[in-house]
Amino acid sequence: MKAIGIEPGAGAPRLLDVPRPEPEPGEALVRTLRVGVDGTDHEVIAGAHGGAPAGGDYLILGHEAVGVVVDPTTTGLEHGDVVAPTVRRPPPSGPNQYFERGEADMAPPEATVERGIDGAHGFMSEYFTSAAEYLVSVPEARAEWGFLAEPISVSEKALELAHASRSSFAWEPGTALVLGNGSLGLVTVAMLAPDTEVYCLGRCDRSDPSVDLIESLGATYVDSRETPVGSVGEVHEPVDLVYEATGHARHAVEAVTPLAPGGVAALLGVPEDWEFTVDGGAFHRDLVMNNKAIVGSVNSGPSHFGAAIDRLGRFPDGFLEDYVTEVAPLDRFEAAFDPDARSKTAVEFDTL
């Protein structure tokens, strides 16, 4: 079967011819429909993150997928079920406490592998197999957009953690600042905008299509070259929530400044090593005296996938069509890997 993968040091994905997987009892064979591409894929391709399965010489890419069950074996699923796979699986050493508790998304890196990212083949192939416990049902009417369940679920988890950190008092965020106008930032703006005054910070000219999309959602675009993170609260207004989706290391500190008292910053970006100087006293004092909080969040679990699939039915009319700017067929999959794309791209393997 055809698959899209990366070989160590190659610097670009290529089309591979690999054996079609055979499901074991308890696994389903899934025919792939669509697989999304995001910043993590580009990091893997560049060799900055993740790697092939142990002993392997290539990695099949793709961790945002939707497909159709063609062989349910003993799973209890049915032929024709539309499903989205979660990403994390037990490491080669076997299941551990995180998987036994159904909390794989809370595992540290050494306690898991991630399909299509680190240590396990992904879903960017004509077929893939998965244990049923890692497959989430998708209504057939939402199959076209089911590959978005994974990125949306990442935001669902981060927002859940932000709310949990404020659960000791009455906290309903009325204002939010999203750092980053890439694909994750944009979908999070769409998630927040109906009920929240949202500002989205980026580094692009107003002619960029992402700015039009932000403003069509009723949010405000903030050019960080004119208004840096620390000044947003002064130029606009203090915010209850900061959602960081850039991986810019300074944002872990700078995101605290625009927070209103009692606010929380959720960090999702994964930066490279970078040493810089901060006023640690002022930073610490601001957190304590204003009851602010910082939470880190990575990956997501089945409940977050369920919330994401439900969310697919609640976006404004036309948003998904504007957000997903490229769905490339397998024979020209390279179009989905444009490193300059801010909106969402995907590779289409098949249709219902």
Phi, psi and omega in degrees: 000163179272142177214157177250121185218179181228138175254144183308128178081357184291323178082355179204146177286157176217164179280126181248154172249109186232161179294142174290131183289150177251124182288141173269166175305135184091353177248155174246147171266127186240131173274124186284135174261294181223150176225127181278162177238137179219188183297327178297320177302317180294325176294319178296315180299321180284352181081013182272350185203144172073195181168177184288162173303152181307126180082357181269158180247012174202162177232124170287126184281178171099115176233002177243100190221160170217143181205183183237130179293126177248339175216102184280350186045239185255023189281338188091350171286170180238151175303130180097351177297136175268132185220153171241129181273142169284174193259319190274144177224160179301148178289172180304334179288348176109174181302149179229187186301328182293317179286323179297329178271358184071030183236046181301330181292345179262003182285144172289163186306323184285351183256015183201162164243159182235121185294128181082359183235300188215108171088358181207141180296146181268204191249008184274064181211165184297328178221154169214162176245154177200145170297146185299328183294346180253015178244132182248132183293138177237127175303140182303327180294341180251012183300324182303325185251010185298335179294344178279353180302320183295305181298322178295322181297327178298318177288323177302317180294313182300318179291325176298316179295322178298314179295320180297324180291343180251014189287350181277356178210170181289114183220113174231104185297123176261344181224147181213149175237118177261121179267108180118126178249032170278192187297321180289319178298318183295317181290331177288323173303316180295327179290323186271328193301326183300329186241002189221145171281112189248135170247137179237120185261132178212184179230067178212161179287161183293344178286348180294135181302333181296329179293317177300320181293317178302312184288331177294337178274358181087009179267171182248126177276134179239120178276115184293344177286339177257322182230097179293167184309313185294345182260355184300319181295335179272316182287322180249271178196152174299149184241153179278334185222133167245130178246113186259118184229031184249331187076013176280115192301325181295337182296335179299330178265315185294333183294341181285327186300312182284357181289137170287162175308136182082004183279170182221140175251126177256122182257125179239333181292148180247104184276163168279168178300137180198118177265133177211165185259136177227161172277090185299327180294313180296321180297310181297316182298319180297317178300313186286309187288338181248013176053041179270164182216156173232132174233144174255146183213135176217147177062190182194162182248180182304321180296326179288325174297318178300317178296323180293318180295322174296321181297328180304331181273002185239006176287155178302149179305132176086349183296311185298323178295324178282329184285317180271104188264346181210120170240100188269137174290162185303323184285353171220050184299337183304332181297335180279351184253028177295115184292345181267358181291128177267325179277189188270141174233162181204163172251132179257122178266324185197173176236165176298000000 
